[in-house]
């Protein structure tokens, strides 16, 4: 058995064990020593990744028990349709994209797409980050992009237009400074917001993931624009062959711990970008993704748990932990490497 299949099997076995004990609670992050999960009642913004892991079990193993568990979790996401947050892209795209033979999941995804389109503010050119998790409503955050771009695409040409506007706004704001969050000021100008802070590890991964999904259809991001974005120094550095596989949780804070979840996101983004590229560029991106995934498995995976993920460095929350989205992107990347799913399956 290949190392990719072995690691994927370990992750999905851990998922099955956790689901059997979680009841109605949602895993969020787990202690690196004990493996004990901190859970939430409603799944928070990461609930879609847990549901996505359950659907990945269905794809890989195909047993009826896995399908029933995934279907139950998908139905439990429904209250988030009306939540005021652009994180509905994370919740409903990753929570439903891998669903098979589940009409209820498809219907929920379409409802969520329309709800996000209804929340689009033409004057701002975005679906605002919203108030569901506190803080200012009118934030442009890079983690609003992944999932939201393909989800809006389900709403037809108006959805594509909204996704394109939001992506262009975030790209223009992010620029080479890679600031992940911007707040709208009373004078109509945008100012860098302190959370997530500049230097945040997941900034480039989230941006590259969204850009790849936007370029995939050809309706939201033209290939030439994608190449220009990938050529920016802050983006190109993360996909360069010699770049460290795992970025620090903060690029500007001395002694920062690593963030394996950011590396897993970047690996999936690299596999998506490789599928859009040709020749040596495609080979280099795929090699980069495979190398990152191999490093994560070899140095950070223990008993199906991807350790050394950093949830929130600023507040000291789960800074060297297993994170549910880290597990999801590592598992998805491994599944893409072995051909169990396509690069744009989720």
N, C-alpha and C positions, 0 to 999 in steps of 0.2 A: 504494500500500500504506500502511495506517495505521501510525502510530508504534508502536502496541502489537504489531501483527503483525511489523513489522520487528525490534523488539527481541526478541520471543520467538524469532524465527527465528535471530537471532544467538546467543542463549543456547543454544539446542538444537544449533546447529552446533558451538559450543564443547564441549558435552557429547559429541557424536559424536567429535570429534577427540581429546578426553581419553580416552574409553573405548577408542579404538583403540590408544592408547599405554600404558594403565595395566596391561594384562595382568591379573594377579590382585590387584593392589594397589587400595586404595580412596582416592580423593581426599578431602582434608580441608580444607586451605586453601592458597591460591596466592599467591606473591610478586606484589606489585602492579606491579613493573617488568618482570620477565621472564615472568610468567604461569606459572612452574614450580610444580607442585603438591608440597606435602608430603603424603605418603600413609601409610596404615596397612595392616597385614597383614589385619585382620579387619573394618575399617570403623568401629570404635569405636561411639559412640552415634549418629553421624551417617550411618552406612551406609544407613539407610533413605531418607535424602534423595537420595543418589546414585541408588539404585534407583528412587526416585520420579521423578527427572528422566529416567531412561531410559524409564520407562513413559509419561511425558508425551510423549516423542518418538514413541512408538507411537500415542498418541491423535491427535497433530497430524499426523504424517506417514504412519503406518500401514504402513511397509515391513517386510518379513520380517526383515531384518538387525537392525532396532531391536528387534523382538519377541524375537529369539533372545538378544540381549545382555541385555535386561531380564529374561528368564526365567533366564538363567545367574546374574545377580546376585541375583535373588530366592532361588534355591536356595542360594546361598552365605551367605545370612543365617541359615539353619537352626540353626547351633550356638548362636545367641543365644537360642533358645527357652528353654533351661535356665539361662541366666545369671541371677544374683541381682541384678536391677536393675529399677526401675520405668521406666527408659528403654526398655524393650522396647516401650512405647507408641509412642515416636518411631521406633524401628527398624521395627516390623512394621506399624503403621498406614500411615505415609507410604511405606513400602517396598512395600506391596501394594495400597493403596486404588485406584490407577489401573490396576491390572492388568486386562487384557481377554483373554478366550479363553485363560486360563491356570488350569486346575483345580488345578495344583500350588501356585500362589500362594494360591488360596482356602483350600486345605487347611492351608497353613502359617500363614495368618492365624488360622484357627480354633484350631489348636494353640497358638499364642501367646496367644490370648485366654483359653483354659482355663488355661494356665500362669500367667498374671497373676492370674486369679481364685484359683487354688490358693495363690498367694503373698499374697493379701489377709489381713491380720491384723485380725480383728474387734475385738480389744482396743484396737488403735491406731486403727482406722478408716481404714486405708490399706494400699496396697502399699508397703512401705518402699523407700526409694531403693536400698538394697542395698549389697553389697560389691564388685561387679564392677569399679568404678573407684576403689576405695580409700576411706578415710575411714569415718566412723561409718555403720552400717547403717540405724539408725532415724532417718532424716532425712525431713522433709516438705519437698520442694522443688517450687517452682512449675513447673519444667520437667519434672516427672514427670506433669503433668496432660495436656498436649496429646498426642493420639494414644492415650493410655491410656483416656480417657473413651469414645471411640467403639469402641475395641478391646474393652474390657470389655463393651460393649453387645452384642457378638456372642455372649456367653455367657449370654444370656437374662436373666430377671428377677434372678437372683443377681448377675449382672454389672452390671446397672443399679444395684442397691442398693449394690454395692461402689464403683462410680464416683461415685454420689451422696454416699456417706460421705466419700470422699477429697476430692471437690470442696468439700464443706462445711467439712471440716477446714482445707483450705488457705485458703479464703476467710476463715474466722474468724481464722486466724493472720495472714494478710496484712493485713487491715483497711486503714486509710488510711495506714499506715506503709510499705506495699509492700515489706516485707522478704521476699526470695525463698526463704530457707531457714531451717528451724527444726530443732533437735536435741532429741530427747527426753532429759530428765535422769533420774537415778536416783530422784528424788522424784516422777516422773510428770509434771512440768511441762515446758513447751516453752520453749527459749531460742533467741534468734536465733543462727544459725550464720554464721561468717565467710565461707564460700564457697558460692554466689556472694554477694558483699557487698551490704549495703544500698545502694540507688541503682542497682542493676544494670539496664542498658538493656532487657533482654528480659523483665523481670518482668511488665509490664502486657500485652505482646503475648501471652505464653504464657497468662496468666490469661484474657484476653478470648477467645482462640482456644478454650480448653477450655470456657468458659462458653457460647459460641455453639454448639459441638458438642453440649453437654449439653442446651441448650434446644431444639435442632432436633427431637429425637425427642419432646419433651414428657414423657418418662418420668423424666428425671434432674433437670432444673432447671425449675421452673415459670416462666412468663413474668414474673410479678411479682417473683420473686427476681432474675431477670436484669436487670430495669429498676433494681432497687435497687443491684445491683453496679455497673452502668454509671454510676449517678449519683454514685458515690463520687468525691470530688475528684481523687484520684490517677489514676483511670481516665478520668473525663470529660475531664481536661486533655489526654490524649493523642489523643482523638478530636474535640476542638474544632476548628472550621474554621480558626482562626488559629494553631493550635499548630505549632511547627516540624515539618517533615516528617520529619526525621531526628533522633532523640534522641541525646544524648551517651552514650558507653559507660558513664559513671557520672554520676548526677545530683548527687553530693555531692563529687566530686573536681574541683578547679579545673584547667582546661586539658585536660579529658578529650577524646579524639578522638571522632568520630561513630561510630555503629554502624548502618550501612545494613541489616544483617540484621534488627535489631530493627524498623526501619521497614517492611521487607517483610513481616514477621510481622504487624505491626499492620494493614497494608493488607489482607491476606487476612482477618484477623479482622473488619475493618470491612465487607468484602464479605459475609461470613457474617451479620453482625449486620444489615446492610441487608436481606438476604433474609428476616429474621425480623420486621423492623419494617414500618411502614406510613407512607404520606404523607410529610410533610416530614422526619420522622426518617430514614426509609429513604433519601430523596434526599440528605440531608446526609451520611449515612454513606457512601453510594456516591460522592458527590462527593469526600469526604475520601480515600477509597481511591484514586480515580483521580488525584487531585492528588499524593498521596504517590508512586504508581507513576510518574507523569510526572516528578517531581523525581528519582527514582532513575535513570530512564532518561536524562534530560537532563543530569544533573550527575555521575553516578557509574558509568554503564555504559560500558565501553570494550571493544570487540571481543568482546562477549558475556560480559564479566566484570563482575560487580557488585563494585566496589572499595569501600574504606573501611568494611569490616566489622571488628568488634573481637572476636576470639576470647576472649582472656583478658587484661584490662587489668592485673589485680593482679600477674600474673607476667610481664607484658610479652611475651606470645606473640601473634603475628599481629594487631597492633593496627590496621593500616590495609590489610587484605588482602581478597582474594576468599575467601568462605566457602561451603562447599557448601550449607549450609542457606539462606544468603542468596540464592544462585542459585535454589534450589528455590522459595522463597516468592515471589520476584520473578516467576519463570516461571509459577508457579501463578496468581498474581494477574493477570498479563497474559492468561493463558488464560481466566480467569473473565470478565475484561472483554470479551473478544471472543466469549464464548459457546462456546468450545471445550470447556470443562468447566463443570459446575454448581458453585455455591459450596460444596456439601457433598460434592463428589466425592472430596475428600481432606482 
